[in-house]
């Protein structure tokens, strides 16, 4: 079967060039597994494409219903849920965490605010304790572990990406603010999934397992090819993998299924990892569903105009991140990037090549998901950048 025949989906007539660019990602060897790409423009789903394999080992194709692990795009989902609570007047971003969770204030954490946690400035990029799967699936145990932790640097003094800790911190804060004491995953299911038919899930996904794509690691050949495309990937990789760094320490303290440090993210193929419902790293969903969630956020269905205006620009623009080793813009739980037109994009990247962003100025949402790991993330992912550039070219031409 030719690779061209593995592409499915629909595009608006004016976006036909996107189908060709998506196909080329496969035929030119940039996309080795499966992927999906969805775009909303002016409230309409104008691109809904998928292709390749959900599991190449058994020739299972990626189809319309395939979902995959979205990794840190889960953080954007959690940020949206937290924004809803703030919008309802249940809390403020400036609240000290201890207002809602008094026990959190132990060991020098008493001045940490919700905003610090959401913006990776809480001084908790990793925990000191080794964590097992039993810890991660027990909310009370995780609460105690967090309460006993001390900041690794003075809270608010700098930013250090909380790759894994973000999800546990936000979930524990969230369930104490929500009147029904729901986790982010439970809130998402009841308030958004069910009401708006959004195909994004955090937590027990036993009913969805048959649809989840199998993750595959990156090959050395593709890694070298990506390094040649973007030399910053190597610099960031060195910083992230430095055993003395915050990011590596976070991975070193993870012990799943009796194995050592979790540095191979294909372990997330194991369904047991999803039981924990970690809203910072292990959500699953379709590109169409994740794009829809961000469209509903941008168009006012989920948030007020005032809240949308608040989160439309970063609170901490262009700050050096001491976990990742890159200058990043953050705020309210989101990552912010500049679009090809210079407008702010709000959303999040995920390890391996996952990306979701919405752009209020251009009224556009983009989401790219894959199951084949890439060396880079965010703007360092070639497969996504090719598609994003083409989308914005089309938008520019429409305005002319």
N, C-alpha and C positions, 0 to 999 in steps of 0.2 A: 504494500500500500504506500503510495506516495505521501510525503509529509504534507503536501498541499491539501490532501483530502482529510487531514485530521483537524482542520479548522472548521468551527461551527459558529452559529450565532447570527446576529443581525446588526446592521448599521443604518443610520439615516442616510439618504441618498447623497447628501453633501459630505458625508464622512467616509465614503468608500475607500479613500486612500489609507484610512486607518487599518482596514482589513488587510491590505497589502503589506503594510509595515508590520503588523502583527504576524502575518505569515512568514515574513522574512526573518523574524526572530528565530523561528524554527528551522527554516531551510538553510540559514547561514550558520547554524550551530550555536547561537547564543542561548537558546532555550532548549535544554536537553530533556526535560520531563514534560510537565503540563503547565498551563497557565490560563488565566482569564483576565479580561480587561473590560471595565465598565466606565461609561462617561455619562453624566447628566449635564445638559446645557439648557438654561432657562426653564428648568423644571421637567424637561423631557429626557427620557433615556435614549440617547442618540447612538451609543455604542454599547453592545452587549456581546462580547466575543469570548470564545474559549477554544482550546486546542491542545493537542499532544496527549499525554498519557497521565491518568490519575495513578496508575501503578504499572510501570513499564515492565516489571518482572513477570507479570501475568497478562500483559497486553490489554489491561483495562483502560479504556479511553476516558479522557476528561470530557464530560458532557454538561448539559444545561443544569443539572442538579448537583454537580460535584461541589464540595466545599473543601477547605483546607485550613490548616493551622495558620492563624494570622499573626502569631507572635506579638510583637510590641504594638501592632496596630490596635491590640486590645486596650492599650493605654488611652487611645483616643476615645474608644467606647466608654471606658470608665470616666473619662473627663466629661463626656456629654452627660452621663448619668449624674455626676456630681453637680454639673451646671444646672440641671433640672431641680435638684434639691435647693441650691442657692436661689434659683429663680422663684421657687415656692416660698421663700422666706424662712426656710428651716435652719439655715446657717449662713455664714458669710465667709468669703475666702480669707478674710483677715482674722477670723476666730483662732484663738489658740486651740490646739488639739485637746488640751486638758479641759476645755469648756464642755466637751462632749464625752471625753474619756479621761477622767482624772488620773487614773493609774499610769497613763502614758508618761506623765511628767517626771518619772524617776530618772536618776542618773544624768541630769543635765539636759533633759528634753522639755522642760517646763515652758520655754519660750517659743517653741516650734509652732508655727501656724499651719493651717490647712494649705494655704498658698505655698509655703515652703515645701511641704510634702509634694504637692502637685507639680511644682517647678524644679524639683530635684535639688533643693537648697537646704534640706533638713539635716544634712550631715550623716545620712544613713544609706550610703550607696551599697553597703553590704552589712551583713550581720556577723558577729564573732562566732556564733555557735554553728556547729555542723548540723545541717537540716536533713532529715530523712523524709521519705514519703509519708510515714505515719504522722510526722509533725505537720506537713503541708496539708493534710486532709483533716486536721483537727483544729477548728477555729479557736477553741478555748486555749489550746496549747500554743498556737501561734500568737495569740494575744499576750500570753505570759512571756513568751520569748521576746516579743517586741518591747514590752514594758521593762524588761531587764537590760535592754541594749543601751549603750551610751553613744552619743554622736562621735563620728570619726574626725570631724572638724567643727569649729563653732558654727552653729546653725545660722544660715543667712549670709555667711561670709564669702561663699563661693558656690559654684554649681558643679555637681558631680552626678551624672546620670545614674539613676536608681534602676538598673536594668531588671533586676528580679524583685528587689524590695518594694518598689513602687506598688505593685499589685497587692501585696499583703498589707502594707500600710493603708492604702486607700480603702481596701475592703473592710478593714477593721473600723476605720473612721466612719465609713459610709453606713454600716449597719447600726451604728450607734446614733446616727442622725435621722435615718429613715424611721418614721413613726411605726412601721411594721417590722422594723429590725431585719430587713432583708439584706442579703449580700448584693453586690453589683450584679452578679449573674441572675439572681432571682428577680431583682428589680427590672433588669433588661427583659427577661422573659415575660413578666406580667404587664409591664407598662409600655413596652415598645414592640417586642416580637409579636405578641398576640394581637395587639391593636392595629399594627401597621404592616403585618406580614413581612417583617424584616428577617432575612435568613442569616442571622448572626447569633452565636450562642456562647455562653461562658458557664462552665460547670459540667454536670453529668450529661454527656451527649450520647448515651447508649442507644437512643432511638435514631441517631444520625450517623452512627459509626460506618454503616455500609456506604455512605456517600463521601466519606473523608478520604482525600488523596494521600498517598503514601509519600513521605518525605524522603529525599535522597540527598546525599552529601555532594559537595563540589569536587570536581576532578582537578588534578594538578594542572592539566592542560588549559582548562577554562580559567582557572585562577590566574595563570600567567597571562592569558589573553586579556583578562579584565585589568590586570596591573598595567599592561601596555596601553590600554584605553584610558585609564585614570590612575596616575601615579600616586594620588593621595590615598588610594586604598591600602597600599603597603604601609604608609606612615600611620594611618589610623589602626591598621592591624597590629603593628608593633606596639602601639600604646595600649590597645585593648588586651593584648595577650601578655603584656609585661607582668610577671608574677607578683611584683611589688605594687601593682596598680589596683585601684578600686574595683574595676570590672572583673579582673581575673580572680580577685579574692572572693567576689560574690559567687563565681562559678565553682571555685575550690571548695566552698562550704556546702555545696549541694551533693547529696548522696541519694540516688534513686536506684531501687531494685538491687541493692547491695553493691553497686558499682562505685567507682571513685568519682572525682570531680566531673560534673556534667559539662563537658566541652563539645560533645557530639549531640547536636540538637535533633538528630534523627531519633533520639530516645523518645521524643514526643509522638512517635508513631504508636507507642503503648497507650491504650485507652485509659489505663489507670492514672496517667498524668493529668487527665482532664477532670477527674473527680474533684480535685482540689478547687476548681473554679477560680483560678488565679487571674484576676482581671488586669494583669500587666503583661502577660506573656502567652497564655494558652487558650485564648478564644479561638473559635472556628467560625467560618462563614464563607459565603460566596462573594465574588467581586461585586456582583449585582446587588446583593444584600447589604454589604458594607457601604457601597456607594449610596444606596437608598437611605441608610441611616444618617449619613452626613448631609444628604439632600434635605431630609426632614429637619435636620438641625439648622441648616442655612436658610430654609424658606419660612421659618417661623412656626412650623407644626409642633416642634418640641420645645422651643425656647421663645421668650419674648424678644421684641425688637431691641430693647435695652440690653438684654444679655448678649444677643448676637453682636451688637455694637461693641460691648465690653471685650469679648473674646476675639474680635476680628484683628487685633494687633497684639504682638507679644508684649508681655510685661517686662521681660528681661531680654532685650535684643542683643545679638552679637556678643555673647559672653563665652569665654573659653571654658569648655567642659573638661573637668579633670578626670573623668572616667574614660571618655572617648578620645580626647586629644584633638578636638576640633571646635571651632567657633560655631555656636548654635544659638538659636533664638527660641525662648520658651515662655510659658505662662499658662495658668489655668489647667494644667495637665496635658497641654498640646505642645507639639513641635511646630515651628513656623519656618517656612522657606519662601524665597522669592520666586515667582513664576517667570516664564520667559518674557512677560510684558512688564515685570517689575512689581506686580501686585502681591499682596501677602496671601500665601496658601496656609491653611490651618488643618492639622491632622496629625499623622504619625507614620514613621517608617517602622519596619520590622526586620529582624535578622533574616538574611537569606534572600531578600529582594521584595518583601511585601511593602506596599505603599498605599495610603489613602489620604487624600487632601481635598479640601473645598476652598474655593476662591470666590468670596462674595462680590468682589469688584467686577469680575467677569462672569459671575453667575454660573459657575462650573464646578463639578465634582469629578475627580478621577480616582480610580482604584485599580491597582495591579496586584494580583496574587499568583503565586507559583508554588510548586512543591519541590523544585530543584534548586538547591542553594546556590546563591551567588556570593562572590567574595566581598562585594560592596553592599552598601545599603543607602537609602535615601537617594540623593542626586547622583550617587556613584554607581547606580544600576543602569547599565546600557539598555537593557530591554525596555525598561520603563521610560528612560529619557528619549529614546527614539519615538515612542508613541506620544509622550507629552508634547514634544516639539511639534509633531505633526498636527496634534489637536489645536494647539495655539496658533499655528500657521493658518489653519482653516478658519478659526475665529477671527483672526486679523483680516483675512480676505473678505469675510462676511461684512465686516464693518466698513470696508472701503467702498 
